[in-house]
């Protein structure tokens, strides 16, 4: 089995699949506030689980007999032994114990080392199969595309768990969602992240308000449109009468408003819902509204009205009193129908795609024919084509009005994707979050309904609209790998938490809902969590200069350019992924190179300082730094002529205490005159100061034994004066930067026993060079061996070691 990062009840990423050793405290109380296991390390938590298992066996007893109540202290609602977990690819059936809590279904292997965690809110479908000789099979399909099957020995236990999961996976009330009980242990303030995005600041970045666009407060109390944000940007030429009239003529009151403004050519991307036109109705105010939008872009004589639906669908809506604009009533408008199917077609397509992804060993013909039959990539292509049409029009200086039916599904997809194509800012981590806040959360995409978070949600309202948007972004990333600051892992994390309800960010159907629920006071923000784990989501191929060379990127939508997103739909099938993610390898190589380059800068500085103490000219020093260096004279001097034995632990300062007298043959340290051998040794090089046949710059000139002994016997000292150097300091600077980093290739587990699977990012400690998981690389600190002294990731033991070093108090000049 494989694994994936999903947030635990403690705020850390839990394992959704099998792994050795739980990552953090998880157990949840039966009622009231969240209780966590009093532990922070893997070994402690493992002992806690063993103790918990013993306590359950003694106090809870056998649930099969149903004679005792569950323990409130343990947090376990039900425990079933001798459960088998089926690995559909390998055919293995490991046996263990199944625990049911209020938030997770947990499978613990027989030895207590391997676990499988399933978050209740991720469960999308549960199916109980007929009893077999081995027991009752229970299959769970999750919204993050994990499919898992348990064989439970007794049918009564299987039925109890089945009924409980049905209840927990879709709470009856919104206040029962996981986010309202979740408590983070990552030192994140509950309010942090909620103010990371501001609508006014975002539009100010685009250049609005200005002479053509203004802010209206008509929707301040959500009276004009309760699914729009409180602040709306509208043309300055549109009067209150026009705004109110247009709102009444549009479905759900969603009148045309500004979504994106091109800062250079002033072309505007606006969005709304379908008109309530029927077969013959018209609205003068709505016509005036569209004319005001056109006039807000004085450089264009016409504008596009893009209906994202197939025209046949729009014609059917006319019979319901809705439909589309009559071209005879709207002058200087060009109308386009671009054929994105409705939510029901998309839901059925995803169901077929899910069945395809669960095939064990399909033939090539079977896989390709099923992929074609499900139509999923055809729908993805339609969204990309529509968004590309919009982006091209805006980049050419033509304003565009976009709508679908109600303006919160296909409109959100195309407006946000067009913005991504047009604006490099949206292709950064913070910009992408701002894009989601504006186009999806602000303009009222119905996350509660489309994600099916509550029992009361009609199944016909559920649809993978947001999933499709994330996939279109991923498809763009495949075609433009250097244009995006974030990686695939970032998209997967956002997708998971759109369904997990661990954070309040995606709860509610509109801005008004979130204010009424007081989510910013009662829940954590997903953006706060992501900001604490930014290093996991950086794309090593990203180039800041790309936005200058290609500010607008238009992806191709031909079949040859679109790919099946294995990382999403087969994320938990380890046999289908390479052993290492290529982007993680590239990222590690860049980090390693950066560390070595910074270390070289410091070494060059130190060589220059020492050479100046030896009386070498700047010209000679610069010429030698650009070629080959010899450290023989320095090596011999340090090894043989400072004291009578090994390197003195209280080393003399090499500037104030090391000086030349008027006579070249009289060198003293701390008032002690050096013997002739020392003087001759230092002067034995060529006139340039170094022997050309000596080692390259990469040689330290001091053997590893000397370095080790010097560090063990002394404390690291750096004088506040940038011109003072101690031998101890030089030795420490050489030791605090890992020259060689351990390869990812044969590292299967972290030191905390967490397995490294395809979707789990590996991190190097910049000091020791070993590989760790994200929980073991929790600290950043400047290293004495780096020139710029910027904080870099280190493991916990190295962090403590560097912290004990006084040298970190003084920056390198």
HELIX and SHEET records of a PDB file:
HELIX    1   1 UNK A   42  UNK A   55  1                                  14    
HELIX    2   2 UNK A   56  UNK A   60  3                                   5    
HELIX    3   3 UNK A  120  UNK A  122  5                                   3    
HELIX    4   4 UNK A  155  UNK A  169  1                                  15    
HELIX    5   5 UNK A  174  UNK A  176  5                                   3    
HELIX    6   6 UNK A  178  UNK A  180  5                                   3    
HELIX    7   7 UNK A  199  UNK A  206  1                                   8    
HELIX    8   8 UNK A  240  UNK A  249  1                                  10    
HELIX    9   9 UNK A  251  UNK A  253  5                                   3    
HELIX   10  10 UNK A  284  UNK A  295  1                                  12    
HELIX   11  11 UNK A  311  UNK A  318  1                                   8    
HELIX   12  12 UNK A  343  UNK A  357  1                                  15    
HELIX   13  13 UNK A  364  UNK A  374  1                                  11    
HELIX   14  14 UNK A  376  UNK A  395  1                                  20    
HELIX   15  15 UNK A  410  UNK A  422  1                                  13    
HELIX   16  16 UNK A  424  UNK A  427  5                                   4    
HELIX   17  17 UNK A  429  UNK A  436  1                                   8    
HELIX   18  18 UNK A  437  UNK A  442  3                                   6    
HELIX   19  19 UNK A  447  UNK A  450  1                                   4    
HELIX   20  20 UNK A  459  UNK A  461  5                                   3    
HELIX   21  21 UNK A  465  UNK A  479  1                                  15    
HELIX   22  22 UNK A  488  UNK A  500  1                                  13    
HELIX   23  23 UNK A  511  UNK A  516  1                                   6    
HELIX   24  24 UNK A  519  UNK A  522  1                                   4    
HELIX   25  25 UNK A  526  UNK A  532  1                                   7    
HELIX   26  26 UNK A  534  UNK A  537  5                                   4    
HELIX   27  27 UNK A  546  UNK A  549  1                                   4    
HELIX   28  28 UNK A  559  UNK A  561  5                                   3    
HELIX   29  29 UNK A  566  UNK A  569  1                                   4    
HELIX   30  30 UNK A  574  UNK A  576  5                                   3    
HELIX   31  31 UNK A  582  UNK A  613  1                                  32    
HELIX   32  32 UNK A  618  UNK A  625  1                                   8    
HELIX   33  33 UNK A  632  UNK A  640  1                                   9    
HELIX   34  34 UNK A  676  UNK A  682  1                                   7    
HELIX   35  35 UNK A  704  UNK A  713  1                                  10    
HELIX   36  36 UNK A  727  UNK A  735  1                                   9    
HELIX   37  37 UNK A  796  UNK A  803  1                                   8    
HELIX   38  38 UNK A  806  UNK A  809  5                                   4    
SHEET    1   A 2 UNK A   5  UNK A   7  0                                        
SHEET    2   A 2 UNK A  13  UNK A  15 -1                                        
SHEET    1   B 8 UNK A  19  UNK A  20  0                                        
SHEET    2   B 8 UNK A 114  UNK A 119 -1                                        
SHEET    3   B 8 UNK A 104  UNK A 109 -1                                        
SHEET    4   B 8 UNK A  93  UNK A 100 -1                                        
SHEET    5   B 8 UNK A  78  UNK A  86 -1                                        
SHEET    6   B 8 UNK A 147  UNK A 152 -1                                        
SHEET    7   B 8 UNK A 136  UNK A 142 -1                                        
SHEET    8   B 8 UNK A 123  UNK A 131 -1                                        
SHEET    1   C 2 UNK A 213  UNK A 216  0                                        
SHEET    2   C 2 UNK A 232  UNK A 235 -1                                        
SHEET    1   D 5 UNK A 257  UNK A 261  0                                        
SHEET    2   D 5 UNK A 268  UNK A 271 -1                                        
SHEET    3   D 5 UNK A 400  UNK A 403  1                                        
SHEET    4   D 5 UNK A 303  UNK A 307  1                                        
SHEET    5   D 5 UNK A 333  UNK A 337  1                                        
SHEET    1   E 3 UNK A 658  UNK A 660  0                                        
SHEET    2   E 3 UNK A 667  UNK A 669 -1                                        
SHEET    3   E 3 UNK A 672  UNK A 673 -1                                        
SHEET    1   F 2 UNK A 763  UNK A 764  0                                        
SHEET    2   F 2 UNK A 771  UNK A 772 -1                                        
SHEET    1   G 2 UNK A 779  UNK A 781  0                                        
SHEET    2   G 2 UNK A 792  UNK A 794 -1                                        
END                                                                             
